[in-house]
Amino acid sequence: MKIQNITDMIGNTPLIEIDSKIKYYAKMEGSNLFGSVKDRAAKYLMEKTYDGGIIKNDTVIIESSSGNFGIALAGMCKIKGNPFICVVDPNVTEINRKIIELLGADIIIASKPDQNGSYIHNRIQIVKEYIQNHKNVYWTNQYENEYVWKAYFSLGEELCNELKQIDYVFVAVSTCGTLAGTSQKIKEQFPDCKIIAVDIAGSQIFEQSKRKNHISGIGTMFVPQNLEHAKYDDYMIVEEADAISECNNLLAKGIVVGASSGAVAYAIQNYTGYSNDLGAESIVGIFPDRGERYLDTIYDKEWCRKIDIDNNVRFG
Ligand SMILES: Cc1ncc(COP(=O)(O)O)c(C=O)c1O
């Protein structure tokens, strides 16, 4: 495959058949240029805001993200030449921090947790204060920006072109951008297809919860505005331990993915709302990223033991 423009390595990701008996496919978003589903949002957003004259190449881009969106934006800003400030929290993994820095971003660390131990509100407060005190800054605001969720029209279109029939699509949620854009396009072509949002225990998108969660990428502590644009039929909450053990099951097939992919794979196999028996339908799971960024977390036995201890102390 010959590629002229490096950003053409975002999108058109492989769709692999995980299990032919139950017609279950996975869209491998870890194949994108900077390694995750968020590359689509970073690319689309940068292109649209450049085209619309909203940003120029001296505009400072700022975002709150400790993970894949921070990496994707750092990469796109490196390509376009924009300065990028990434607001992270103390839970950022060393590997993510190093990749974001390697791609040239400046990092600000939020340090004030709320009563749930989450830093998200403090991170957003830091972004807002920065914008107030500086000129020529653009906040990409991944929880609300239409260019974030519309970026996933491409994902929905790819799936519609790749499969003759789609009955169920399982989508991991955090900002709900993937869910919103993908679901809109799938429903245009396959109006009867059921879209199932997959969240992690402890997240507050669909249910109020006081539980602590440890896994990054999936879930968030409020209801993102992007959810208003999502056409979903149901949701399923997956325990952290089940998402991790499903990642290990996928390893046995040679598939190395992050915990949100494990959550999606678990949901596909344990969802109780299927209209027909599992196997009678064509099912797609979106696998948001690869597993290498999680070697020190979900693939580390000691780290996983800590989750067990935390959960037992709190809920056992
Ligand atoms: C690993 C992983 N899974 C799932 C998601 C959820 O995607 P979205 O923010 O579009 O809801 C993200 C978002 O950052 C992610 O990094």
The ligand as a Gaussian input file, in Angstrom:
#p B3LYP/6-31G(d) Opt

LIG

0 1
 C       -9.362000       3.255000      24.580000
 C      -10.628000       4.024000      24.362000
 N      -11.789000       3.362000      24.286000
 C      -12.957000       4.010000      24.116000
 C      -13.010000       5.389000      24.018000
 C      -14.346000       6.054000      23.895000
 O      -14.476000       6.843000      22.765000
 P      -15.384000       8.151000      22.794000
 O      -14.619000       9.204000      23.535000
 O      -15.582000       8.492000      21.362000
 O      -16.668000       7.827000      23.486000
 C      -11.818000       6.112000      24.104000
 C      -11.791000       7.560000      24.073000
 O      -10.832000       8.204000      24.362000
 C      -10.593000       5.411000      24.269000
 O       -9.425000       6.070000      24.374000

